[in-house]
Amino acid sequence: MPGIDECLLEAMRLPGARGAALVDWTSGLALGAVGEFPGGDHEAAAAEAAEVARLTAEQRAFTPDGYDRHQSPGGPAGPDEPGGAAGVDPPVEDLIISNRDSYHVLRFVPTSFDSSVFLHVWLGRPDGNLALARIRLGEMAGRLVLG
């Protein structure tokens, strides 16, 4: 099971990856970062992405029906399911923000505590593969070991 550094290096192997970070949306702090970031400042990018993530995660309109912050929608997750060992799934799987030259993918990470972290990957649009990024980030989020 990879830790933060291994996970971020794996994210940087995605086609078109410019930068990757693990961010706590509560504080806006990057728990780890690698590569480039918009404006050249990974801390500012983390704080801004955290604000978007927090606003999205806190809105009931974006959560599944019957979502309980302390239990998976279908009951406690099994040990082989994402969030299974943790038991707390984030309310949103991921966010995709696109602009003229890039994509930002924010993948929420299930944790053993009240989930408040996400993977943020910045992809160049010409060579980035959004579908592949979503799949791989989902896999990484499920394997990531925090703590």
N, C-alpha and C positions, 0 to 999 in steps of 0.2 A: 504494500500500500504506500503510495507516494506521499511525501510531505509537500509543503508549499513550494520550495525551490524546484523540486522535480516536476511538479505539476505545471508550474509556469514555464519551465524549459520545454515541456511537452507541448504546451499551447503555442509556443513560438515556432514549432515545427509545422503548424497549420499553414496551408498555402495562403500567402498574402499577409501573414501576421507581421504587424509593426511593433506591437507592444502588448504585454499581458500583465495583469495585476490581480491580487486577491485583496478585496476591499471589505471592510466592516461598514455596513450602511448606517449603523447607529452613530458612530464617531466620525465617519468619513475618512478614516485613516487607511492607507495601503499597508497591509500586513506583509506584502512582498510585491516587488515589481521588477520587470525586466523589459528591455527594449526601449523604443521611443514612445512619446505620448504627445497628443495635441498641445501645442503651445510650449513643448519642451519641458514641462513640469509634471512629473508623475503624481506628486502630492495634490496639486490643484485639480488634475484630471480625476483622481480618486475621490476627492471631496465633491466635485460636480456630479460624477456618476453616482455617488452615494445618495445625493439628494434626489436624483431621478428614481433610483431603486427604492428608496424609502417611500417616496410619494406613491409609487405604484403598488408596493407591497401593503401599504396601509389602507388602500381603497377597497372596500367590499365589492365594488363593481368588477374587480379583476380577480377575485378569489373564487374557487370552485364552490358550487352549492354545498352546504353542510360542512364547510371547512371549519375545523377546530384547530387552533394554533398548537395544541398539545397532543394531537392525534391525527393520523392520516385520515383522509376522507372516508375510506372503507374500513376503518378500524385500525388497530395497531399494525404497523408494517411488519412483515416477516423479516428474518435475518438476511435473506437473499434479495430483498427489494431495496430500491434506492431509499435511503433514510431508515432502513430496517434496523440496523444496529443503533441508529440514533433515536428513532422514534418520533422525530420532529421534522416534518417536511415544510419547506418554505411555501408561502401562499401562491407564488408565481414561479414557473419553471425558468423562463428567460425573457429578456427584452431584446429587441433588435432595433437599433437606430441607424438609419441610413442617410447619407448625404451624397453630394455629387462625386466625391472621390473615395469614400470609405464606408465601412460598416463598423458599428460598435455592438458587440454581443455581450450582454450581461447575463450570466448563468448563475442562478441562486443555488447555494450549496446546503444540502441537509446536514445538520450537526446534532450532537448529543445535547446541546443546549438550545435555547431559543434562537433559531436560525436568524442570523443577521449578517451573513457574509455572502459575497458573490464573486465569481470570476469575471473579469472584464478583459475582453480581447478586442484590440483595434486591428481591423483588417483593411488592407488596401483593396479598393473595389476592382481594379483591373485584373488582379490575379487571386483575389480572395474567393473562397467557396463557402457561401453562407450555409448551405445544407450540411456540408461536411463539418463545418465549425460547430453547428448546433449539436450534431451527433457526438462528436468527440468531446466537446465541453460537458455534455451530459454524462458521458462515461467517466471523465476526469472528476467531476463533482461527486460522483458516487464512490470513487476510490480514495478521494483526498482524506488524509488523516490530519486533523487539527489537534494541537495540544501537546 
